Amino acid sequence: MNVLLLIIIIVFGVAALLTLVRIVRGPSILDRAVASDVLLTEVICVLGAEMAINHHTRTLPVLLIVAAIGVFGSIAVARFVARRDRQQS
């Protein structure tokens, strides 16, 4: 295993654990939504770094799917929170 890839995995692994703590602890749904977006971004960064280090593009479709899930998930949470806020007013 490449040393650079190992360092990247360790750094992003620590960041992912801290992000998971924020997802579990909250306190609000918006905090959890932002943390899940950060976690997806970390996954995209790790996959992109792995592609750059190993000089291939095999995981590019996975990157696109993960990015699409992140966008659609953020939109769904924003619509849910906006609808909830309108009902409370």
Buried (B, 14 or more C-beta within 10 A) or exposed (E): EEEEBEEBBEBBEEBBEEBEEBBEEEEEEEEBBBBBBBBBBBBBBBBEBBBEEEEEEEBEEEBEEBBEEBEEBBEEBEEEBEEEEEEEE
